[in-house]
Amino acid sequence: MTKKGILIVISLCITAWVYWNGLSEAFLRWGKQEEYSHGYLIPLVSLYILWEKRGLILSAASQPLWSGVWLIVIALLLLLIGEVSALYLLIQYSFILALIGLSLVTIGKGTKYTLAPILLLLFAIPLPYVIEVLLTAKLQLISSSLGVDIIRFCRIPVYLEGNVIDLGVYKLQVVEACSGLRYLFPLMSLGFITAYFYKTSFWKKALVFLVTIPITILMNSFRIGVIGVLVDYWGISMAEGFLHDFEGWIIFMACAIILFLLIWTLERLTNKGGSLASAFAVDEVPIASNRSTTNIRNLSFKPSLVFILLLITTGVGIQFLDKRPELYPENTPFVNFPLQLGEWKGKHEKLDRSVIKKLGMTDYLLANYENTEQTSFLNFYVAYYESQRKGVSPHSPRVCIPGGGWEIAEFKRIEALGHPVNRVLIKKGDHRQLVYYWFQGHGRIIANEYINKWYLFVDSIFKNRTDGSLVRIVTNIKPNESLKEADTRILSFMAESEPQLNKFIEN
């Protein structure tokens, strides 16, 4: 191995050490979430591509580019922000930038052949939980709707309520695992790899990659529809156990086949004299050429040494950051929340342990309140998180409501008792409910979930705190009742409950 090769290996080892927190978190999520289980294969595929293109890389190597040093400076700044705020996504994206920077400071213009394999690693990075929840909810609704259309096409009577497919005797719940994300991320990775090896114009490459999204949605909907038909004929066992999982593998393989049929069709329509073999032929470049050897031996070491020095300095700084414990404010348990609030008398309700574990909250309040005349009822819910550093956070009702079969008829952001709230009118058949919700913590009450995330990020850096709460109030609207009366009822309850609530949510 040449001196330059040894320097590259040393740089990669130091990079892995500096980015260990973010890399290990991604590795854990590959094992915990089936949506990202393909992540184990992505680095191996990247290494294979680099090995297969090694002749081109060595022949194209040039003097190091100092722009790579500036890129690593940007990457390390992102790394520090990610470490302080515990936003693993920033750390993992920073790692990709660092690898590109390493390529620039070692082989210079040869980076044009290493860029795609490095960018492929993006498909191994798990999405933030907040984006994952939003995407899952949207895909669930789309897949449920299209799946029901397929069932109806088979002349089977069916009713859809949110993500629940009602076949009469049986009801199928389209859960998060059936949203299609398990197919989407692996198929997009396959589409990117295929587009990379596909020797054609850019628009064809882009089409091959982008078409993986509608293919996944349509085939996942087809799977849900087929399961519905099988359940209607042969019972609920068709939607459980091995057969259910095996159907998933069949659908993924069908998605891959459709992708390659698209490429075959493109070649037949736009390249009549060509073939798939020629479109995916590998360019053979001699590895041990004189030019390649000369290029590698004559490369400057200075940018690489600066790269290593910056990495080591940042790595040492991170060791001190990791010793900074997060501040957890003292929280009074919500079991002590008063059940008598003025004219309102409440009764605690409990969530299933599986739901609590899934939501990841530290503490919660769920209570039904009624007024002294027993003519008005409210549901009061507060989800408290002492830390949101590991990605857990309150699920926005705006995302969860449609999954329960409710339709959002009206959504407004209003001022109530001097602070912003989200006011949502929801409907299910003839039933109507009015929902108020907001996010509260660190002395702030915020309605917009994205602004709340921004403040959470800022406070994680400057206050070393990521605690916070979601507050939600729901009331049924009676058949002959106006919206104004429902608003008045909620505002009356807020006036009684908020002074007490402020004692339980730390400023």
N, C-alpha and C positions, 0 to 999 in steps of 0.2 A: 504494500500500500504506500502511495506517495505521501509526502509531508502534508500536502493539501488535503488528501483524503483523511489523514489522521486528525487534522484540524476540524474537518467537517463533522467527524464522529464525536469529537470532544464538544463541539458546539451543540450538537443534537442532544447529547447527554445533559449538558448544563441547561439547555432549554426545557427538557423534560423535568428537571429538578425544580426550576423556577415556576413552571406552570403546573406542578403536581396537583395542587388543590382543585383546579378546574378540570384537569384531565381525569382525576379519580372520581369526581362527581359525575362526569359524563359516563364513565365506566360503570358506576353503580346504577345509573338509570337505564343503561343498556340491559342490565340483568333484571331490573325491577319492572320495566314497562316493555311489553311486547311490541309496541309501536316503534321502539328503537333497537330491537334485538339485532337488526341488520348492522348496527354500529360496529360489532366485532369484526365484520368482514371488510368494511370500508378501508381501514388502514392497510390491510393486506392487499386489497385491489390497488391502492395507490402505490404501494411498494412494487407490485408487479409491473404496473405501467412504467414507473421510473426505471426498473430493470430492463423492460422490453425496449425502452427508448434510450438506453444508456449510450448507444452509439451516436445518436443524434445529439444528445446532451454534451458529450465530450467533444464532438467535432465543432459544435457551435459555441463552446466555452470561450469567453473573452476576458479581458481585464475586469476586475471587480468594479461594480458601480457604487459610488458613495451614496447614491440615493437610497440604497438598502439600509444604510446607517440611520438616515432620517426616518425610514419606515419603521425600524426597530424602536426608535425613540417614541413614535406615535403608539406603537404596539405596547410598549412598556408603560406609557401613561395610562392607556386603557386597562392594563393589567393592575396597576396600583388602584385605580378607581374601582375596578371589579373586586379587588381584595378587601378594600375598606368597606364597600357597600355589600359585599357577599353576593354580587350579581354574577353568577357563574357564566352567564351568556357572554358578558364582556370579556371575562378571562379566556373563554374558549375561542371567541373571535380574534382576540388579541394573539392567541397562539398561532392562528392561521397567518396573520400578518407577519408574525415573527419568522415563520418558516419561509415566507416569500422574501423577507428581508435577508435571511440567511442565504437563500439562493442567489440574490443579487450581489452580495458581498463575497461570494465564493466563485461562482461561474459566470457572473455578469449577464451577457446577452443569451447565454444558454438557458436562462430562466423561462424563455418562451416555450421550452419543452417540459419544464417542471411545473409551470403555473397550473395547468389543468389537473394533474394528480393532486396538487396541494389543495386546490379549490374543491376537489371531490370530498375532502374531509369535512366540508361544511354540512354534508348530508348525514354526518355522524353526530352532529351537535344537537342535543335535545332542545326543543322549544321551551321558553319560559312557561311555567304552569298557567299563568293568567292567559297567555295567548292560546295555549293548548286547550284550555277549558272552553274558550270562546269558539275556537275552530271545531272542536268536538261537538258542541251544541248545534252549530250551524249544519254540520255534516249529518248529524243524527236526524234533524228535521227533513233535510233534502232526501236522504236515503229512505226514511220512513215513507215519505210522500210518494216517491217513485216506486218503492216496493209495493205499496198498496195499489198503485196503478197496474202493476204486473199481475197482482192477485185478481183484481177486477177483470182484467183482460181474459183470465181463465174462467170467467163467469162464476166466481165465488163471492158471495156477499161478505163485505168487510167494512168495518168502521174504524177510522183513524182518529185518535184523540191524543194530540201531541206526539209522543214517541211510543204510544201504546196502540198496537194493532189488534182490534177486537174481531175475532172470527166467530163470535157467538159462544160456542162451547169453550174455546181456548182464547187466551189473551197473550200476545207476545210483546215483551218489553224490548224495544230497540235501545240497548244500554250503550254506554260509552265505548265498550269494546267493539261494538258493531257499527261505529261511526264511519269506518273506512280508513282511519289513520294507519292501521296496521298494514294496509296495502299501499297507501299513498306515499309514505316516505321511502320504503324499499323500491317501489316502482319508479319514483322520481330519480332515485340513485341509479337504477338500471337505465333509465332514459338518458341521464347525463353521461354515463359511461358509453352507451351506444352512440350517442351524438358525437362523443369525442373520437371514437374510432371510425365513424362514418365519413368517408371521403366524398364530400359534396359541398354545395353552397350553404352559406350561413342560414338562409331561411328554412332549408330542409332540416338542418340540425336543430334550430329553434323549435320547429314544428314537432319533431320527434320528442323533444324534451317536454314541451308544454302540453302535448296531447295526453301525457300520462295522467294529468289531473282529471279531465272528463272521463277517461277510460276507467279510472279507479272508482269514481262516483257512480257511474252507470253500472259497472259490474258488481259493486257492493250492493246497489239497489236491487239488481237482478238476483243476487244471493238471498237477500231478505225476502223478496217475492217468492222465490223457489221454496224457501223454508216454510213460508206461510201456506203455500199450496200443499207441501208434503205433510205439514201438521194437520191441515184440514182433512186429508185423506187417511193418514196413518197414525195420527195422535201426536202428543207433545214430545214424545221421545225423539222425534225427528229434529227437534231444536236443542237437543242436549247432548253432552258427552262427546265421545270420539267422532261421531258422525258430523256434529256441528263443526268441530275443529277441522275435520278432513275436508268438509265443503269449503272451508276457508282456503286451504292449500290449493284446491282445484281452481277456485276463483282467481287466486294470484297467478297460477300458471296460465290460466286463460287470458289474464291481463297481459302477460309477457308475450303470449302468442299473438294477440291482437296488435301489440306494438310492432312486432316483426312483420306481420302481414301488412301493416301500414307502410313500412319501409319497402317491402317488396312491391307494393302498389305504386309508391312514388317512383321507384326505379323503372317499372314497366311504363309509366306514363311520361316520365321526363327524361329517361336515359335508355331508349330502346335498344341501343347497341351494347349496353353494359350488362353487368350481372352483379348479384349480391357478393359474390366472391371477390370481384375486383373492387367493389365499393368498400370492402372491409379488409383489403389486403394490407399486410404489414410492410412498411418500408425497411428493408434491410440495409444497415449502414455498418461498415467494418468498424470494429471496436478498437483494435490495436493499430490504428493508422498513425503515421508519423505526425500529422498535423494535430491530432488529439493529444498525443503525448507531449508535444511541444507546448500546446496551449496550457495544459495543466501545470507543467513544470514552471512556466514563466509567469504564472498568476501572482499578483501581489498579495502579501499576507496582512498588510496593515488594516484594511477594512474589517477583516475577519477578527483580528485581535481587538479592535475597538468594539465589535459586536459582542465578543466574549466578556470584555471588561464591563460593558453596560449591563449584560445579563447577570453577572456575578454581583455587581453593586445592587441591582434591583432585588435579586434573590435574598441578599443579606437583609435588606430593608424589609422585605416581606416577613422574614422570621420574627422581626419585632412587632409587625402589624398583627400577626397571628396570635401573639400573646396578649393582645388587647381584648379583654372579655366584654361581651355585649352587655349593656345595661338593661336589666329587666325591672320595670317598676313594680312596686307592691300592688297586688290586685286583690280587692275584696271579692270573695267568691259570690257569684250571682245567685247562689242558693239563698243568700241573705237579702236579696232584693225584696222590698216591701210589696206585699200583695194587696194592701189597702192604700189606694191613691185617691184621696178625695172621695168622690162618689163612685169610684171604680174599685171593684173587688175582683182579685185574680186567683187563678189556680195554676200551679206549675204543671207543665207537661214534660215528658222525657223523649229524647231522640234515641233511636237504636244505636248500639255501640258501633255497628258497621258504618252508619252514617257519620258518626262523630269521627271515626278513624279516617274516613274518606275525605271529610272536610278539613281535617287536620287542626281544628281549633283547640285552644287551651281551655276555654271555659265558654259557657253559653247560658242564655236565659230564653226560655220558651214558655210563655204563659198566656192563658186566655182570660181576658178581663170583661166583666159586664157591669153595667151601672146598677144603682140601687133598685131601680124599678124593673130591672131585668128585661129591658126593652132594646138595649143596644149592646153589641158584642164586638170585641177587638182581639186580634192576635198580636202579641208583642214578642219580637225575636231580636236577640242581640248575640252576635258571634264575636268572641274576643280572641285575639292572637297576641301572645306575648312576644313572639318573634316571627318575622316573615322573611328571614334571611335565606331559608332553604327553599324558597319558592312557594310555600303555602300562603294563601291569602284568601280573604272572603270572596265567595262566588257572587258575582253581581246578579241580583234578581232579574235584571233585564235579559240575561242569558238563560237563567234557569226557568223562568216563567213559561215560555213556549213549550219546554220539554214536558211540563205537566198537563199539557192539553189546553192551556189558556191562551187566548189571543189578546195581544196588546192592542187595544182599541184606541188608546190615546196616551201619549207620553209628553210630559211637560217638566221643565225645571223651574221651580217657583221659590219664593221666599216664604218661610213659615216660622213665626216667632223669632224673626230677626236673623235667620240663617237659611242657606239654600237646602232644598230637598228635591228629590225626584218624585213626581206625582204621576202614578200610572193607573189608568183605568183598564181592567182586564175583563174578558168575557169568555164564558164557556156555555154555549147554548143560550138559555134564557137567564143564566146566572151571571151576576156582575159583582166585581169586587174593586175596592179602591185601595191602592198600595202607596205608602210613603216610605222612602228609604234614603239613607245617607251614610257616609263614612265618617267616623269620629275618632279622634286621638290626637295627642300632643297639643291640646288646646285648640284644635281646629275642627270645624264641621264642614265637610266638603261633599258636594253632590256628584261631581264629575269623577268617575273612577280613574281616568287617565291623569288628571291633575293630582288626585290622591296618590297615585303611584309615583309621580314626580316628587311630591313632598316626602314620601317614604324614602326615596333614593337620597334626597338632600339630607334628611335627618339621620339616615344611616351613616353618612359621612361625618357630619358635624356634631350630632348628638349621640351617636353610637346606639341608637334605638330604632327598632322596627315594629314596635307594638302598635295595635290599632284594632278598630271594631267596625262591624257593619250593624246598623240599626234599621229595623224594618217593622212597620205597623200596617196591619191589614184589617179591613172591615168589609163585611158583606153589605151590599146595597139592596134594600128591600124592593119588591116589585113596584110599589107606588111611591118610592122615595126618590128625591132629587139628589143630584151630585152635591149640591150645596150643603144639604143636611149631612151627608157622609163626610164632607170636608170639615164641617163644624164639629162632628163627633171626634175625628182624629185630632184636630187642633186642641180640643178640650182635654183629651187624654195626654197630648204632648205637654201641655202647660203643667199638668200634674206630675208627669213621669220624668221630664228632663232634669229638674233640680236633683232628683234622686239618682238619675243615671250618671250625672257628672261626678257623683261621689265614687262610682264604681269604675269609671274610665279615667285613668290618670292623665293629667295635663302634661 
